[in-house]
């Protein structure tokens, strides 16, 4: 398969939040890899995403306006259109925000369990 990425992606395991509309609706996700131009994000399989989302990655302190390029099962490929710095919070808020939501915790626990038995 031909890799058409313009910049190399780093494999990561970050908790993220996808803002899906102007009214403030969000859903938790897991960022699987990321680069300057895009990311692969894992969502709940039943989740419906619009063509454009606002992806916030607290660990990176960044928020991205992104366009959905592809979807396979519960993974979505996003191309970043605009990058902005996430709003500044106190020191404890990013950690708490990055670990909220059952989907993110469940995905990380499942990955850790898989690594133990490999």
Secondary structure, 3 states (H helix, E strand, C coil): CCCCCCCCCEEEEEEEEEECCCCCCEEEEEEEEECCCEEEEECCCCCCCCCEEEEEECCCCEEEEEEEEEEECCEEEEEEEEEEECCCCCCCHHHHHHCCCHHHHHHHHHHHHHHHCC
